[in-house]
Amino acid sequence: MKVSIVKCDNYEHHRVKNAILRSLELIGGIGEIVKPGNTVMLKVNVIIGFPPERAATTHPAVVGAMTEIVKEAGGIPWVGDSSGAYGYTAKSLELSGIKKACEEYGGKLINFESTGAYSVNIDGQVLKTANIAKPAIDCDVLVSMPKMKTHQLTKYTGAVKNFYGVIPGSGKAAIHRQAPTEESLSQAVVDIYSALKPQLAVMDGIVGMEGEGATNGTPIASNVILSSRDCVALDAAASEIMGFPHKDILTTRFANERGLGIGELGKIEVTGEKIKDVRLDFKKSRYLYYKLPAFLGKFIFKSAENISKVTISENDCKRCGICIESCPASAITLSPQPLIDQEKCIRCYCCHELCRNGAVMLKTSYLGRLLLRKMKYEAPGIQIPN
């Protein structure tokens, strides 16, 4: 299986388009994937209403270029997603610049919240059924178009996890409640992926996000476009570029184990740039989902799962209510002041991911910091938070 890596250092339309075309040529060309008359679902990452410069969403220049490439190949481009907070997709598509790019280059904009969904049976590790947006199944060609980003719960988010967005409405929150840990959520994401048939992944890695991803991190000039016909293989390569050992990314590992793609770097043919020549070692989240060994955790912590807590800054909170709507555990109240019920909180970090005001903060307890230092249990490249 091939993964192509092509350098691109800005979002000027013709440079982005040429980089994507080159990356596609290195894996066989767009003509091998898109045939005249094919409906092509470009599943972008819109997450919530952030402008392009925040590097939280697929950049509109990448969306526009890919839309144009599909049209030139004779395909019918659809561009769509559902945001992380129910009811915010239309606004998020607009604020991210994706709506404008789609319209400018002749694509059909699709809001997964309003298309209807199929109830799909899944023989999954966590999910047995899932409501999946109809266009993701009805299209002739399904394409993942993720942003290169870190993630506080799953470490990395890429081509496979991008398909979490095919779950419209309140379905994402329900899954988070069912799968609140890194392992269970990663299995649930792979369950969803197993119900789909993506034929291509094109990653926007021109400017990625490091640190507190997937929305509150820092933009980093990573200067690459990646393409592959295997989303799992692309994730293996992309995570290595970011400084994560690919076997540490559970979505990649689980998908590989289930035979849904190639997740072992030694079995992947990397074309174009070499990983070692573009590796950047992104700053990792300081609050990655630290876990203690079970034999210690079960005696020390009620949940035996984590050692951090989520809080809300009263000064920064705008009382918009997105956190309440997205919380699968109903743990948040805003009156008389913003408050998270720590007994109810399942540490899924949805509130932190979707807060546009930076008001949600993650804190590691004194006991947690002490134990982590004592045990030297921090992950490579991650500093113990103060």
C-alpha positions in Angstrom: 0.0 0.0 0.0 1.3 3.4 -0.9 1.3 6.7 1.0 2.5 9.8 -0.8 4.1 12.8 1.0 4.4 16.0 -1.0 5.8 19.3 0.3 3.6 22.4 0.2 4.4 25.5 2.3 1.4 27.8 1.7 -2.3 27.8 0.9 -2.1 29.6 -2.5 -4.7 27.8 -4.7 -2.5 26.7 -7.6 0.3 25.5 -5.2 -2.2 23.5 -3.2 -3.8 22.0 -6.2 -0.5 21.1 -7.8 0.7 19.4 -4.5 -2.5 17.4 -4.3 -2.3 16.4 -7.9 1.3 15.3 -7.4 0.4 13.3 -4.3 -2.4 11.6 -6.2 -0.1 10.8 -9.2 2.3 9.1 -6.8 -0.4 6.6 -5.7 -1.8 6.0 -9.2 -3.7 9.2 -10.1 -7.1 10.5 -9.6 -8.4 8.7 -12.7 -7.8 5.4 -10.9 -10.3 6.4 -8.2 -12.8 8.8 -9.7 -14.7 7.9 -12.9 -16.9 10.3 -15.0 -20.3 10.6 -13.3 -19.2 9.4 -9.9 -20.5 11.2 -6.9 -17.5 11.9 -4.7 -18.1 12.6 -1.0 -15.3 14.8 0.3 -15.7 14.2 4.1 -13.9 17.3 5.5 -13.2 18.1 9.2 -15.3 21.0 10.3 -15.6 20.2 14.0 -16.9 23.6 15.2 -17.0 27.2 13.9 -13.3 28.1 13.8 -11.7 30.3 11.1 -9.0 28.7 8.9 -6.1 30.4 10.7 -6.9 28.4 13.9 -5.8 25.2 12.0 -8.7 23.3 13.6 -10.5 22.4 10.4 -9.6 21.3 6.9 -8.4 24.4 5.2 -10.8 25.8 2.5 -7.9 26.1 0.0 -7.4 22.3 0.3 -11.2 21.7 0.0 -11.4 24.0 -3.0 -8.5 22.4 -4.8 -9.8 18.9 -4.2 -13.3 19.9 -5.4 -11.8 21.3 -8.6 -9.7 18.2 -9.1 -12.8 15.9 -8.7 -14.7 18.0 -11.3 -11.9 17.9 -13.8 -11.8 14.1 -13.4 -15.5 14.1 -14.4 -16.8 13.5 -10.9 -19.6 15.2 -9.0 -18.0 16.7 -5.8 -20.0 16.7 -2.6 -18.5 18.4 0.5 -19.8 17.7 3.9 -19.6 16.9 7.6 -21.5 17.4 10.9 -20.0 19.5 13.6 -19.1 18.3 17.1 -22.0 20.2 18.5 -25.5 19.5 17.3 -27.1 22.4 15.4 -23.8 24.1 14.6 -22.9 22.5 11.3 -24.2 25.1 9.0 -22.6 27.9 10.9 -19.3 26.0 11.2 -19.1 25.3 7.5 -19.5 29.0 6.9 -17.0 30.2 9.5 -14.4 27.7 8.5 -14.5 29.0 4.9 -15.4 25.6 3.6 -18.9 26.7 2.4 -17.3 29.5 0.3 -14.6 27.2 -1.2 -17.2 24.6 -2.1 -19.4 27.1 -3.8 -16.5 28.8 -5.6 -15.3 25.6 -7.2 -18.6 24.0 -8.0 -19.2 21.5 -5.2 -22.4 20.5 -3.5 -22.3 21.5 0.2 -23.9 18.8 2.4 -24.9 19.3 6.0 -25.0 15.8 7.5 -27.5 17.0 10.2 -30.1 17.5 7.5 -29.6 14.6 5.1 -31.0 11.8 7.1 -29.2 8.7 8.3 -29.2 5.0 7.8 -29.3 2.7 10.8 -26.3 0.4 10.1 -25.6 -2.9 11.8 -22.0 -3.2 12.9 -20.2 -6.2 14.3 -18.0 -3.9 16.4 -16.1 -4.0 19.6 -18.2 -1.2 21.1 -21.0 -0.4 18.6 -23.5 -2.9 17.3 -25.5 -0.3 15.4 -24.8 3.3 14.2 -26.8 6.0 12.5 -24.6 7.1 9.6 -25.3 10.1 7.4 -26.8 8.9 4.1 -24.3 10.7 1.7 -21.4 8.8 3.3 -23.0 5.5 2.1 -24.9 6.7 -1.0 -21.8 8.2 -2.7 -19.8 6.4 -5.3 -16.5 7.5 -3.9 -15.9 8.3 -0.2 -12.8 10.5 0.5 -11.5 11.4 4.0 -10.0 14.9 4.1 -8.6 15.3 7.6 -6.5 18.0 9.2 -3.1 16.9 10.7 -3.7 17.4 14.5 -3.0 16.2 17.9 -5.9 15.0 20.1 -6.1 15.0 23.9 -7.9 11.7 24.2 -6.7 9.7 21.2 -3.3 11.4 20.9 -3.7 11.9 17.1 -6.7 12.5 14.9 -6.5 11.8 11.2 -8.1 10.0 8.3 -9.8 7.2 10.2 -11.1 9.3 13.1 -12.3 11.9 10.6 -15.2 9.5 10.0 -16.6 10.1 13.5 -18.2 13.1 11.8 -20.6 10.8 9.7 -22.5 10.3 12.9 -25.0 13.2 12.8 -27.1 14.9 15.5 -26.6 13.9 19.1 -25.2 10.5 18.1 -21.6 11.6 18.8 -22.4 12.5 22.4 -24.1 9.2 23.0 -21.1 7.3 21.7 -18.8 9.3 23.9 -20.9 8.4 26.9 -20.7 4.7 25.9 -16.9 5.0 25.1 -15.3 7.6 27.3 -11.7 6.2 27.4 -8.9 6.3 24.8 -9.2 2.6 24.1 -13.0 2.4 24.0 -13.4 5.5 21.9 -10.7 4.3 19.5 -12.5 1.0 19.1 -15.8 2.8 18.5 -14.2 5.0 15.8 -12.9 1.9 14.1 -16.3 0.3 14.4 -17.7 3.2 12.5 -14.9 3.0 10.0 -15.6 -0.7 9.4 -19.1 0.2 8.2 -17.8 2.5 5.5 -15.9 2.0 2.2 -13.5 4.9 1.8 -11.4 4.8 -1.4 -9.1 7.7 -0.7 -7.6 10.0 2.0 -6.1 13.4 1.4 -4.6 15.1 4.5 -4.2 18.8 5.0 -0.8 18.9 6.7 0.3 22.3 5.3 -0.4 23.9 8.7 -1.2 21.4 11.4 -2.1 21.7 15.1 0.2 20.7 17.9 -0.4 20.7 21.7 -3.9 20.9 22.9 -5.7 19.5 19.8 -8.1 18.9 18.4 -9.2 22.6 18.6 -7.3 24.5 21.3 -3.7 23.7 20.2 -1.2 25.8 18.3 -0.9 26.0 14.5 2.4 24.6 13.3 3.8 24.8 9.7 4.1 21.2 8.8 4.3 21.9 5.0 3.0 18.6 3.7 0.1 17.0 1.8 -0.4 13.3 2.3 -2.5 11.0 0.1 -3.3 7.3 0.2 -6.0 4.8 -0.9 -5.8 3.4 2.6 -6.8 5.7 5.5 -5.1 3.4 8.0 -1.8 3.5 6.1 -2.0 7.3 5.8 -2.5 7.6 9.6 0.5 5.4 10.3 2.7 7.7 8.2 1.2 11.0 9.4 1.5 10.1 13.1 5.2 9.3 12.6 5.7 12.7 10.9 4.2 14.2 14.0 6.4 12.3 16.3 4.0 9.6 17.5 5.1 6.0 17.1 2.4 4.7 14.8 1.8 1.7 17.0 0.8 4.0 19.8 -2.2 5.3 17.9 -5.0 3.0 18.9 -7.2 3.7 15.9 -4.4 2.7 13.6 -3.5 -0.4 15.7 -7.1 -1.6 16.0 -7.9 -1.0 12.3 -4.8 -2.9 11.4 -5.6 -5.8 13.7 -9.1 -6.1 12.2 -7.8 -6.2 8.7 -9.3 -2.8 7.7 -6.1 -1.4 6.4 -2.3 -1.5 6.7 -1.2 0.0 9.9 2.4 -1.3 10.0 4.9 1.1 8.6 7.2 -1.6 7.4 4.5 -2.8 5.0 3.8 0.6 3.6 5.5 2.1 0.5 6.1 5.8 1.3 6.5 7.8 -2.0 7.6 11.4 -2.5 9.3 12.8 0.6 10.8 10.5 3.2 9.2 10.6 6.6 12.6 11.3 8.3 13.0 14.4 6.1 9.6 16.0 7.0 9.3 14.8 10.7 8.6 17.6 13.1 7.8 16.0 16.4 4.7 18.0 17.3 4.3 19.2 20.8 2.0 16.7 22.5 -0.9 17.5 24.7 0.2 18.2 28.3 -3.0 16.5 29.4 -3.1 13.4 27.3 -5.3 10.8 29.0 -2.8 9.6 31.5 -3.5 6.2 32.9 -2.1 4.4 35.9 -1.4 0.7 35.9 -4.6 -1.0 36.8 -3.2 -2.7 40.0 -2.5 0.8 41.4 -5.3 2.7 39.9 -8.1 0.6 41.2 -7.0 1.1 44.7 -6.4 4.9 44.4 -9.0 6.2 42.0 -12.7 5.6 41.9 -12.7 5.1 38.2 -9.2 3.7 37.9 -9.0 5.6 34.6 -7.6 9.1 34.9 -5.9 11.6 37.1 -7.0 14.9 35.6 -10.2 17.0 35.9 -12.0 19.5 33.7 -12.9 23.0 34.9 -14.4 26.1 33.4 -13.0 29.6 33.8 -15.9 31.9 34.9 -14.1 34.9 33.4 -13.6 33.4 30.0 -16.9 31.6 29.7 -19.5 33.4 27.4 -22.4 31.2 28.5 -23.0 30.1 24.9 -24.1 26.6 26.0 -22.2 24.5 23.5 -20.5 22.6 26.3 -23.9 21.7 27.9 -25.3 20.6 24.5 -22.2 18.4 23.8 -21.7 16.9 27.2 -22.8 13.2 27.0 -22.8 12.9 30.8 -25.0 16.0 31.5 -22.3 17.1 33.9 -22.2 20.9 33.2 -24.3 23.8 34.5 -23.8 27.5 33.8 -26.0 29.1 36.4 -25.3 30.6 38.8 -21.7 30.1 37.6 -20.0 27.6 35.2 -19.5 24.3 37.0 -18.6 20.7 36.0 -19.9 18.0 38.3 -16.7 15.9 38.8 -18.7 12.9 39.9 -20.6 12.9 36.6 -17.7 13.9 34.3 -16.5 11.0 32.2 -13.3 12.8 30.9 -14.3 12.7 27.2 -13.1 16.3 26.8 -15.9 17.2 24.4 -16.4 20.5 26.2 -12.8 21.4 25.9 -12.7 20.4 22.2 -15.8 22.4 21.3 -15.3 25.6 23.4 -14.6 28.4 21.1 -13.6 30.8 23.9 -10.8 28.7 25.6 -12.8 28.7 28.8 -12.6 25.0 29.5 -9.3 23.9 31.2 -7.8 20.6 32.0 -6.0 20.2 35.3 -3.9 17.3 36.7 -4.3 16.7 40.4 -1.4 17.0 42.8 -1.6 13.3 43.5 -1.6 12.6 39.8 1.5 14.7 39.2 3.3 13.1 42.2 2.6 9.6 41.0 3.5 10.3 37.4 6.8 11.7 38.4 7.5 9.0 40.9 6.7 6.3 38.4 8.1 8.2 35.4 5.0 7.2 33.6 4.7 10.2 31.2 4.6 9.5 27.5 7.7 10.3 25.3 7.8 14.0 24.4 5.2 15.0 27.0 5.9 17.1 30.0 4.1 16.5 33.3 1.7 19.4 33.7 2.2 21.7 36.6 
